[in-house]
């Protein structure tokens, strides 16, 4: 079973990692490598304790592919009749307290869920990624939770960046999956993670919004008066502007309303002279791209409004410019310069 994980490892490293995994399964816990060695490993192998430390910290091995192997095995558990059902990524972080101060990367952390009289502890913080796949259980659909990976937060990257990196690592294994949904709490509902759904066509996000997130009502209908139409309606309050259910659904009163917020953002793309497509600026709505030969722009002069609005074929030459039309404006991007109309 474990051989598929260790295909790229040398034989000594593969044997060391197998014994370490076996000890964790046998002890049903992993307080520390020293604890595993003292209570289990020293009785079944002649390897020294330093061999296990070396395999985990210093060996030149790519452990990130473990997540892809686990994901591929978990996807094989889905019955053919449930292939169209979504799978879920669950993202959260957990803290492991340490009583010593000389552990590597140990730091003082804030734990909002602590119940020991203090919200601070010395320890490590791990960002976790779990996969939930659909299976049949008693003639009903149930989801089997499979841990994919953990990353220790070391202050070099934010927790959002660690979570996004883990999702990017495993998404190639889900290329054939119809719908993959990320589930997370309000702490992860920020652009560093939310923007990842734009990178994969089969990836979506369901999350809690922060209570201090600014939300607006939908944009009102145009009045016909002069001036730019309103981009959004009035600012809403979660306490006053939502109609909640008369009875609790589970442990909560529920209310549903379509709103506008700025959690995700949008990106306008421009075609540069070197042929690369790079992000340029944010906008609210982008229905289409129009690629127009530069010769048309030369004939139009400064009258950009006279540029044809019908979609044209993308011209694979360096004189192509991008015309982006939205409900709010027409943006003409020429090389690295933008003109608002």
C-alpha positions in Angstrom: 0.0 0.0 0.0 2.8 2.5 0.9 5.0 1.7 -2.1 3.1 4.1 -4.3 4.1 6.9 -2.0 7.8 6.1 -2.0 8.5 5.5 -5.7 10.9 8.5 -6.0 12.7 7.8 -2.7 15.9 5.9 -2.1 15.5 2.5 -0.3 16.9 3.7 3.1 14.6 6.8 3.1 11.6 4.8 2.0 12.2 2.2 4.8 12.6 5.0 7.4 9.4 6.8 6.3 7.5 3.5 6.3 8.5 2.7 9.9 7.6 6.2 10.9 4.1 5.8 9.4 3.7 2.4 10.9 4.5 3.7 14.4 2.0 6.5 14.0 -0.7 4.0 13.1 0.3 1.6 15.9 0.4 4.3 18.6 -2.6 6.2 17.2 -0.9 9.4 18.0 2.3 11.3 17.2 3.3 13.5 20.1 6.9 13.6 18.9 9.4 11.5 16.9 11.3 10.9 20.2 8.1 9.5 21.8 7.4 7.2 18.8 11.0 6.0 18.9 11.0 5.4 22.6 7.7 3.5 22.8 7.7 1.7 19.5 10.4 2.1 16.9 13.3 1.2 19.1 11.7 -2.3 19.6 11.4 -3.1 15.9 14.4 -1.6 14.2 18.1 -1.0 14.8 17.9 2.5 13.2 19.0 5.3 15.4 16.7 8.2 16.4 18.7 10.6 14.3 17.8 8.6 11.1 14.2 9.5 11.6 15.0 13.2 12.3 17.1 13.3 9.2 14.4 11.7 7.0 11.9 14.3 8.1 14.1 17.4 8.1 17.1 17.1 5.9 16.7 14.4 3.2 16.2 15.8 -0.3 12.7 14.4 -0.8 9.6 16.1 -2.2 6.9 15.3 0.3 4.3 17.5 -1.3 3.5 14.8 -3.9 2.1 12.7 -1.0 -1.0 14.9 -1.3 -1.5 14.0 -5.0 -1.1 10.3 -4.3 -3.6 10.4 -1.5 -6.0 12.4 -3.6 -5.8 10.0 -6.5 -6.5 7.0 -4.1 -9.4 8.8 -2.5 -11.0 9.6 -5.9 -11.0 5.9 -6.8 -13.4 5.3 -3.8 -16.2 7.3 -5.5 -18.7 4.9 -7.1 -19.6 5.4 -10.8 -23.1 6.5 -9.8 -21.7 9.4 -7.8 -19.1 10.7 -10.2 -21.2 13.7 -11.0 -21.4 14.7 -7.3 -19.0 17.5 -6.0 -16.0 16.8 -3.9 -15.0 19.2 -1.2 -11.7 20.7 0.1 -11.9 21.7 3.8 -9.4 24.2 4.9 -8.6 25.1 8.5 -5.7 25.6 10.9 -4.9 24.0 14.2 -2.5 24.8 17.0 -0.2 22.4 18.8 1.1 23.6 22.2 4.7 23.1 23.2 5.9 23.4 26.8 9.5 24.1 25.8 10.8 27.3 24.2 13.7 25.7 22.2 11.6 23.9 19.7 12.3 24.9 16.1 9.8 27.6 14.8 7.9 27.7 18.1 6.2 31.0 18.7 3.5 32.7 20.8 0.2 32.2 19.1 -3.3 33.6 19.6 -6.0 30.9 20.1 -9.5 32.4 19.9 -11.0 29.0 21.0 -8.9 28.5 24.1 -10.7 27.8 27.4 -7.8 27.7 29.8 -7.9 31.3 31.0 -5.5 32.7 28.4 -5.9 33.1 24.6 -2.2 32.8 24.0 0.0 29.7 23.9 3.5 28.7 22.9 3.5 26.2 20.0 3.1 25.5 16.3 0.3 26.4 13.9 -0.5 24.0 11.1 -2.7 24.8 8.1 -4.6 21.6 7.1 -6.3 20.5 3.8 -8.9 17.7 3.9 -10.7 16.1 1.0 -14.3 14.9 1.3 -15.5 12.4 -1.3 -19.1 11.0 -1.8 -19.8 7.3 -1.1 -23.0 5.3 -0.4 -23.9 4.6 3.2 -27.2 2.9 4.1 -28.6 3.9 0.7 -27.8 7.5 1.3 -25.0 9.8 0.1 -22.3 10.3 2.8 -19.0 12.1 2.5 -15.8 10.3 3.6 -13.1 12.7 5.0 -9.5 12.1 3.9 -6.7 14.3 5.3 -4.5 15.4 2.4 -1.8 17.5 4.0 -0.5 19.9 6.6 1.8 22.9 6.4 3.5 24.5 9.3 3.1 28.3 9.5 6.6 29.8 9.8 5.7 33.5 9.2 7.5 33.4 5.8 4.1 33.0 4.2 0.7 33.8 5.4 -1.8 31.1 6.3 -3.8 32.1 3.2 -0.8 31.6 1.0 -0.1 28.2 2.5 -3.7 27.1 1.9 -3.7 28.4 -1.7 -0.3 26.6 -2.4 -1.7 23.3 -1.1 -4.8 23.6 -3.3 -2.6 24.4 -6.4 -0.5 21.4 -5.6 -3.4 18.9 -5.7 -5.6 20.4 -8.3 -3.9 18.6 -11.2 -5.3 15.4 -9.7 -8.8 16.8 -10.1 -8.6 17.9 -13.7 -11.3 15.3 -14.7 -13.6 16.1 -11.7 -16.7 18.1 -12.7 -17.0 20.2 -9.5 -14.6 20.9 -6.7 -15.7 23.2 -3.8 -13.5 24.8 -1.2 -15.1 25.0 2.3 -13.6 27.4 4.9 -14.5 29.7 7.7 -14.6 33.5 7.6 -10.9 33.9 8.4 -10.0 32.4 5.0 -12.5 34.5 3.0 -9.9 36.9 1.6 -8.5 37.5 -1.8 -5.2 35.6 -1.4 -7.3 32.4 -1.2 -10.5 33.4 -3.0 -8.6 34.4 -6.2 -7.6 30.8 -6.7 -11.1 29.9 -8.0 -10.4 32.0 -11.1 -7.4 29.7 -12.0 -9.4 26.5 -12.4 -12.8 26.2 -14.3 -14.0 23.4 -12.0 -13.2 25.1 -8.7 -15.7 27.0 -6.5 -15.7 28.4 -3.0 -18.3 28.3 -0.2 -17.2 30.2 2.9 -18.5 32.3 5.8 -18.1 36.1 5.4 -16.6 38.1 8.2 -19.1 40.1 10.2 -17.3 43.3 9.4 -17.4 42.6 5.6 -18.9 45.5 3.7 -22.0 44.3 1.8 -24.3 46.3 -0.5 -27.7 45.8 -2.1 -27.9 45.0 -5.8 -27.4 48.0 -8.1 -30.6 49.8 -8.8 -32.1 50.1 -12.3 -30.7 53.1 -14.4 -32.8 56.2 -13.9 -32.2 57.6 -17.4 -30.5 60.7 -16.0 -27.1 61.9 -16.9 -24.1 60.5 -15.1 -22.7 57.1 -14.4 -25.2 54.5 -13.1 -24.8 53.4 -9.5 -22.4 50.4 -9.2 -24.2 49.1 -6.1 -27.2 49.8 -3.8 -27.2 50.9 -0.3 -24.9 49.4 2.4 -26.6 46.6 4.3 -26.4 45.5 7.9 -26.5 41.8 8.7 -28.5 42.6 11.9 -31.2 44.7 10.4 -31.5 44.0 6.6 -31.9 40.2 6.6 -35.2 38.3 7.2 -34.4 35.3 9.2 -36.4 32.0 9.5 -39.0 31.7 12.2 -37.4 28.5 13.5 -33.8 27.4 13.8 -32.3 25.3 11.0 -29.9 23.1 12.9 -28.3 25.5 15.4 -28.9 28.7 13.5 -31.6 31.1 12.2 -31.2 31.3 8.4 -31.7 34.2 6.0 -30.9 34.4 2.3 -30.4 37.5 0.2 -28.4 38.4 -2.9 -25.8 41.0 -2.1 -22.7 42.6 -3.6 -19.3 42.6 -1.8 -15.7 43.0 -2.7 -14.2 39.8 -1.4 -13.3 38.3 -4.8 -12.7 41.3 -7.1 -12.3 41.0 -10.9 -9.4 41.4 -13.2 -9.1 43.0 -16.6 -6.4 41.3 -18.7 -4.3 43.0 -21.3 -2.3 41.6 -24.2 1.2 43.1 -24.0 3.6 43.4 -27.0 5.6 40.4 -25.9 2.5 38.3 -26.2 2.1 37.6 -22.5 -1.3 38.1 -20.8 -0.9 39.9 -17.4 -3.3 41.4 -14.9 -3.9 45.1 -15.3 -6.6 46.4 -13.0 -9.8 45.6 -11.3 -13.4 46.1 -12.6 -16.9 45.0 -11.6 -18.0 43.2 -14.7 -16.3 42.0 -17.8 -18.6 40.5 -20.4 -16.2 40.1 -23.4 -12.9 41.0 -24.9 -12.6 42.7 -28.3 -9.3 42.5 -30.2 -9.0 45.2 -32.9 -6.2 45.8 -35.4 -4.2 48.9 -34.6 -4.9 50.2 -38.1 -8.6 50.7 -37.1 -7.5 52.8 -34.1 -5.3 54.9 -36.4 -8.3 55.6 -38.7 -10.5 56.4 -35.7 -8.0 58.8 -34.1 -9.1 60.1 -30.8 -12.7 59.1 -31.3 -12.5 55.7 -29.5 -16.3 55.5 -29.3 -16.4 54.9 -33.1 -14.4 51.7 -32.7 -16.6 48.7 -33.8 -18.2 46.9 -30.9 -18.7 43.6 -32.6 -16.3 40.8 -31.6 -13.4 40.3 -33.9 -11.0 37.4 -34.2 -7.9 37.6 -32.1 -5.1 38.8 -34.2 -1.8 37.1 -33.4 0.4 40.1 -34.2 2.1 42.7 -32.1 -0.2 45.5 -33.3 -3.3 44.1 -31.6 -4.9 46.0 -28.8 -7.5 45.0 -26.3 -10.9 46.8 -26.0 -12.8 45.8 -22.9 -16.5 46.9 -22.7 -18.5 46.7 -19.5 -21.8 48.2 -18.3 -19.9 51.1 -16.8 -17.2 52.0 -19.2 -15.2 51.2 -22.3 -11.6 50.7 -21.6 -9.1 50.7 -24.4 -5.7 49.3 -23.5 -2.9 50.1 -25.8 0.4 48.5 -24.8 0.7 49.6 -21.1 -1.5 52.7 -21.3 -5.3 52.8 -20.5 -7.8 55.4 -21.7 -11.2 55.7 -20.0 -14.2 56.6 -22.3 
